[in-house]
Amino acid sequence: REAPVPKMLAPCLLRRAVLTVPLVFVVALLLAEPVLSDQEAGTAIPAESRPCVDCHAFEFMQRALQDLKKTAYNLDTR
């Protein structure tokens, strides 16, 4: 008499493999470092020479304030 366990084990292993392989693939994609195709090797600007985001925001706010002052002055002179 043949044991029924091997017949039942095959679909279980197949179902587990069907669920595990995509899961491993997704985890590998999440852990992989993204590659930027628009930058060529050696063309990246070092972080020390780039202005920080706060500097950009500060300069933007300064220009906006100057524009507001000019507008207020123009309205006062009219």
HELIX and SHEET records of a PDB file:
HELIX    1   1 VAL A    5  LEU A   31  1                                  27    
HELIX    2   2 ALA A   47  SER A   49  5                                   3    
HELIX    3   3 VAL A   53  THR A   77  1                                  25    
END                                                                             
